[in-house]
Amino acid sequence: MSIVKTPARAKEPPDTGDRYRLSVVGGLAALSLDAMASVAYGPEAIVLVLALAGGAGLGFTIPVTLTIALLLGVLTLSYRQVIAAFPAGGGAYGVAKTHLGRRAGLVAGAALIVDYVLNVAVSVAAGVAALTSAFPELLPYTVELCLVVLALVTAVNLRGIAHSARAFVAPTVIYVGAILLVIVAGLVRGEPAVDVRQQVDGLQTVGVLLVLKAFANGCASLTGVEAIANAVPSFRKPRVRRAQRAELALGGLLAVMLLGIAALIEKFGIAPADGVTVLAQVTRASLGDGALFYVVQFATVVLLALAANTSFGGLPVLARLLARDNNLPHLFALRADRQVHRYGIAFLAVAGGLLLVVARGQMNLLVPLFAIGVFVGFTLSQTGMVRHWLMDRPEGWRRRTALNGFGAMLTFLAAIVVTVSKFGEGGWLIVVTLPLLVAGMEWVNRSYARIGARLELGRTPPPPRPRRSLVVVPVHTVTRLTRDALSAALSLGDRVVAVNVTHPDDEEEARTFMADWERWDPGVELVRLSDEHRRLDEPLLRYLAQVPEPHVFVLIAEIEPDHAWQRLLQNQRGAVLARALRRRTDAVVCRMRFRLS
């Protein structure tokens, strides 16, 4: 429960086994699938808006994509600087908390959490949408397929991030190779292999608002760029160098693929069509309807499904940092074997699954919410880095300040454009969710602060002194269990009292117990209590309120059965007493297990 302060330049965490960590290629496979898979829906999101203005609108596909690629380049270089300055990970959260204050850090953390959860839902839904487009008979099972894919990705991540990275390297290489093949073949080809031209009727004129909305839609391609900076501790040593190389490789590959697909969209005059994705039309125009077309489609399906792995790599690390700073429950900082943050993975799987069920697995219902949160994080991260360089002033600080300042300005403008243009399409939900998440983390932080104050954290307590104590043992029969419980009680306290609660109607049972007790004569004081309402807890609570000892133990003896099903045979008397004692007294409750085996 301790509050840990993060220095301006955090030290690398101690090594706990590099075999469970990432190489550069593994980092791209485990953390960059979200960004690279956005090639499948980012250009289409741009075209869907520009097509409203007909052929004239589609002519703006390349300029809009170039603007997005410029922003991508600035973000890539900026996040390389974040990786160097914050090798402990955390990305936008770590930067904002250190240089802009705790509240700004919570906003950045909340924005990243929202983006990670949405990424899981969108990636899985997009992958299943591509699958059902190829096999329409699966369409009625969209939600079920989404949940199955999510369960598979979750299971792989529970085995460890390095295992998931190795599992995803081959699909990533195949997908990138397939997209690059489509681009090269399309640029070389003079005419489309298959006629894919669609009739487009312009219903709107090309105006600034239309272009801005297309830009906002296309910004979905930039989500996931920050994931590598958030998960630097997941890389092998030297962590910073490997993470920076992975970030640069991601930015370069994504820019090439986005611009290449945009160029082919304009070259072949491709427009949105029902039941067929824009990427599928581009692929058919470049490669035809043969085997290569199905290879590209299948690779896209697989990678879109696996793109959720970016969140599974980044969110558990972010949740660990938030928990370490007392902003999330501390269980999110616990590691299982294989260095897995199991509770972060479980939260992501459950939240993503709920979104998929609510949205019925429909990608188009989720994409409008996608980019808002991440641009809030981008802006806070870049602004924090500006302050970092101004405070530390290392060699080349002016150049670095200018880069991050330019990035902060661009991402702030993009955040405004995306929020305004998407507000009526569900963006309001993110605008409401972010402050609610921040308020929730503030509440958790205050709760830990109150607990810390009661525990006097940071203060040296006086030396311990013995206190006179009483051990109370509830008994109802004379058995070996009773003997073991009283033996344990005699070793715990100064005075031991056995307490027997009876009911006026159970006279025969009470007489039998007293006869057994007197015959046994254990040398322990027996107190008999009675209750007319057959309650177990109230008589004991009244008795404890009258004892003079300041320190009271209540030892509850229970049977630990050999098999789980045998728990159904137990009367749960111990659980009832323990719950009442914890809620209504300061007594120390000890539940002693007697194993039958």
Order of alpha helices (4+ residues) and beta strands (2+ residues): alpha-alpha-alpha-alpha-alpha-alpha-alpha-alpha-alpha-alpha-alpha-alpha-alpha-alpha-alpha-alpha-alpha-alpha-alpha-alpha-beta-alpha-beta-alpha-beta-alpha-beta-alpha-beta
